[in-house]
């Protein structure tokens, strides 16, 4: 009986071992089962057709972020006076538990979008928009505050990385303006926040650029594969188009980056085209 009992226990252990080694599921067939249709989005306009918007994600238990084109917000509800008329699409993104390729370092997002038509800008915008784009929001052209030849003035210079006005080398004023010193830049809100670059006043435009402010309007980001006048390697070229706003008024724009490539800073001074 004892021998029989031992044989029975050994057989049971082997069965458990085999069972433990068998896959519970075919991991090659795993996929993200989160359905974006389950996310309820809503846009409330403060007036019919107006630009005062409240973006809402109404589904309980969902955590993600809003991308409303001019910025992002990690919250369920965003209030914004949107600066661009026309049909606008806003997207809510949710991180899922699914890990592509089984890599914990990768996260898959699912997205749900909502569209709204803005017919009139009846709510005031942050002052930075009026300064950059024009009081009527019709678009504005900016040029260097000097040049295009070296003229002894301060409009494009290497600076102290902790002080945008601490001049280390007055490049454009002393000897060496950038190749596009005679160029211009246009900022407008024609169906998007557009940035258009001209290497010189008579040259062809480089379109497809974008601009955004951060939430407290202390930084300006230029995207879309374009960049500011005077942005070349060694003069802010390694800063991914993100510029600190030193000054932004209707009459002058001063931007600055602490340049990681040269361990200095770089300062740009622009004025509206005459």
C-alpha positions in Angstrom: 0.0 0.0 0.0 2.8 2.4 0.9 4.5 1.7 -2.5 1.3 2.3 -4.3 0.7 5.5 -2.5 4.2 6.8 -3.4 3.7 5.9 -7.0 0.3 7.8 -7.0 1.9 10.9 -5.5 4.7 10.8 -8.0 2.2 10.7 -10.9 0.2 13.5 -9.4 3.4 15.7 -9.1 4.4 15.0 -12.7 0.9 16.0 -13.9 1.1 19.2 -11.9 4.6 19.9 -13.4 3.4 19.3 -17.0 0.4 21.5 -16.3 2.5 24.4 -15.0 4.7 24.3 -18.1 1.8 24.6 -20.5 1.1 28.1 -21.7 -2.1 29.6 -20.2 -2.5 31.8 -23.3 -0.9 32.4 -26.7 0.9 35.7 -26.0 1.4 36.3 -29.8 -2.4 36.8 -30.0 -2.6 39.4 -27.1 -3.9 42.8 -28.2 -5.3 45.9 -26.6 -9.0 45.3 -25.9 -9.7 48.9 -24.7 -12.4 50.4 -26.9 -12.1 54.1 -27.7 -15.9 54.1 -28.3 -16.3 53.8 -24.6 -14.8 57.2 -24.0 -17.4 60.0 -23.9 -16.1 63.4 -25.0 -17.9 66.7 -25.0 -17.1 70.3 -26.0 -19.3 73.1 -24.5 -19.1 76.5 -26.1 -19.7 79.5 -23.8 -21.7 81.1 -26.7 -23.1 79.5 -29.9 -20.2 79.3 -32.3 -17.8 81.1 -29.9 -14.2 80.3 -29.0 -14.8 80.0 -25.2 -14.5 76.2 -24.8 -14.8 73.6 -22.1 -13.4 70.3 -23.1 -14.8 67.4 -21.1 -13.9 63.7 -20.8 -17.0 62.2 -19.0 -16.1 58.5 -18.7 -15.5 57.5 -15.0 -12.3 55.6 -14.3 -10.4 56.8 -17.5 -7.2 58.6 -17.0 -5.4 60.4 -19.9 -4.7 63.8 -21.4 -6.1 66.3 -23.8 -4.3 67.5 -26.9 -6.0 70.7 -27.9 -3.4 71.6 -30.6 -2.1 74.8 -28.9 -1.2 72.8 -25.7 -1.8 69.6 -23.8 -3.4 69.1 -20.4 -3.3 66.1 -18.1 -6.8 66.5 -16.8 -10.4 65.4 -17.6 -11.6 69.0 -18.2 -10.0 72.0 -19.9 -11.2 75.5 -20.2 -9.7 77.6 -23.0 -10.4 80.6 -25.1 -9.3 79.0 -28.4 -7.5 81.4 -30.8 -8.2 79.7 -34.1 -11.5 79.9 -36.0 -12.9 77.2 -38.2 -13.5 73.5 -37.6 -11.2 72.2 -34.9 -10.5 68.7 -33.7 -9.4 67.9 -30.1 -8.0 64.5 -29.0 -8.1 62.7 -25.7 -5.4 60.0 -25.3 -5.4 57.1 -22.8 -2.5 54.9 -21.8 -3.5 51.3 -21.8 -2.1 48.3 -19.9 -1.1 46.6 -23.1 2.7 46.6 -23.7 3.6 46.2 -27.4 6.2 43.4 -27.9 5.9 42.6 -24.2 8.2 45.5 -23.3 7.3 47.3 -20.1 9.1 50.4 -21.4 6.5 50.7 -24.2 3.0 51.9 -23.7 0.2 51.8 -26.2 -2.2 54.8 -26.3 -5.7 54.8 -27.7 -7.3 58.0 -28.8 -10.7 59.5 -29.1 -11.4 62.8 -30.9 -14.2 65.4 -30.9 -14.8 68.2 -33.5 -16.2 71.6 -32.9 -16.8 74.6 -35.3 -15.6 78.0 -34.0 -17.3 80.8 -36.0 -16.3 83.8 -34.0 -13.5 84.8 -31.6 -15.8 86.5 -29.1 -13.7 85.7 -26.0 -10.4 87.5 -25.3 -7.1 85.6 -25.8 -4.0 85.8 -23.7 -2.1 89.0 -24.6 0.8 87.0 -26.1 -1.3 86.1 -29.1 -2.1 89.7 -29.9 1.5 90.7 -29.5 2.8 87.9 -31.7 0.1 87.7 -34.4 -1.3 91.3 -34.4 -4.1 93.1 -32.5 -6.6 92.0 -35.2 -5.1 88.4 -35.2 -4.7 88.8 -38.9 -1.0 87.7 -39.0 2.3 89.6 -38.3 5.7 89.6 -39.9 8.9 89.8 -37.7 12.5 90.6 -38.7 15.8 91.1 -36.9 16.2 94.3 -35.0 19.2 95.3 -37.0 21.4 94.3 -39.9 21.5 92.5 -42.2 25.2 93.5 -42.0 27.2 93.9 -38.8 26.1 97.3 -37.4 27.3 97.4 -33.8 23.8 96.8 -32.4 22.6 94.0 -30.2 20.2 91.7 -32.1 21.8 88.3 -32.4 24.4 87.4 -29.8 26.0 84.8 -27.6 25.1 85.4 -24.0 25.6 84.2 -20.5 23.5 81.0 -20.1 22.0 82.5 -16.9 21.4 86.0 -18.3 20.0 86.7 -21.8 21.4 90.2 -21.7 24.9 89.2 -20.5 26.6 89.5 -23.9 29.6 87.2 -24.3 30.0 87.8 -28.1 27.9 90.3 -30.1 28.0 88.1 -33.2 25.7 90.0 -35.6 26.8 93.4 -34.3 30.5 92.8 -34.4 31.3 90.8 -37.5 29.2 87.7 -38.2 25.4 88.0 -38.9 23.6 84.8 -39.7 23.1 83.8 -43.3 19.4 84.6 -43.0 19.8 88.0 -41.4 17.8 89.6 -44.1 15.0 87.1 -43.8 11.6 87.4 -42.1 9.0 85.3 -40.2 5.3 85.3 -40.4 3.0 84.2 -37.5 -0.7 83.8 -38.3 -3.8 81.9 -37.1 -5.2 80.9 -40.5 -6.9 77.6 -39.7 -3.9 76.7 -37.4 -1.1 78.4 -35.5 1.2 78.8 -38.5 4.9 79.8 -38.7 6.3 80.7 -42.1 10.0 81.3 -42.7 11.8 83.3 -45.4 15.5 83.1 -45.6 15.5 86.5 -47.3 12.8 89.0 -48.0 12.4 88.0 -51.6 12.9 84.3 -51.1 10.4 81.5 -51.2 8.4 80.7 -48.1 9.1 77.6 -46.0 5.6 76.6 -44.9 4.3 73.9 -42.6 5.8 75.4 -39.5 3.8 75.7 -36.2 4.0 77.7 -33.0 2.8 77.0 -29.5 3.1 78.7 -26.1 3.5 76.9 -22.9 0.8 77.2 -20.3 2.2 80.3 -18.6 3.4 82.0 -21.8 7.0 82.0 -20.8 8.2 79.8 -23.7 7.6 79.7 -27.4 8.0 76.5 -29.4 8.5 76.4 -33.1 7.7 73.1 -34.8 6.8 71.5 -38.1 10.4 71.2 -39.3 11.1 74.9 -39.4 12.8 77.3 -37.0 13.6 80.9 -36.2 15.8 83.2 -38.2 19.4 82.7 -37.0 18.9 79.2 -35.7 22.0 77.3 -36.9 24.2 74.7 -35.2 26.1 76.3 -32.4 23.5 79.1 -32.0 20.5 77.3 -30.5 20.2 74.6 -33.1 20.3 71.9 -30.6 17.4 73.2 -28.5 14.5 71.5 -30.3 12.9 74.9 -31.2 12.0 75.8 -27.6 12.7 79.4 -26.7 12.4 81.3 -23.5 10.4 84.5 -23.9 12.4 87.4 -22.4 10.1 90.0 -23.9 7.0 89.9 -26.1 5.2 93.1 -26.8 3.5 94.6 -29.9 6.9 96.3 -30.7 9.6 93.8 -29.8 10.2 90.1 -29.2 13.3 88.9 -27.3 13.9 85.1 -27.2 16.7 83.2 -25.4 18.1 79.6 -25.0 20.8 78.3 -22.8 22.8 76.6 -25.5 23.6 73.0 -24.4 25.9 72.5 -27.4 28.3 75.3 -26.6 27.5 75.7 -22.9 26.5 79.3 -23.4 23.3 81.1 -24.1 22.0 82.7 -27.3 19.7 85.7 -27.6 17.5 86.9 -30.5 15.9 90.3 -30.8 13.1 90.8 -33.4 10.8 93.7 -34.3 7.7 93.9 -36.6 8.5 94.5 -40.2 8.3 98.1 -41.1 
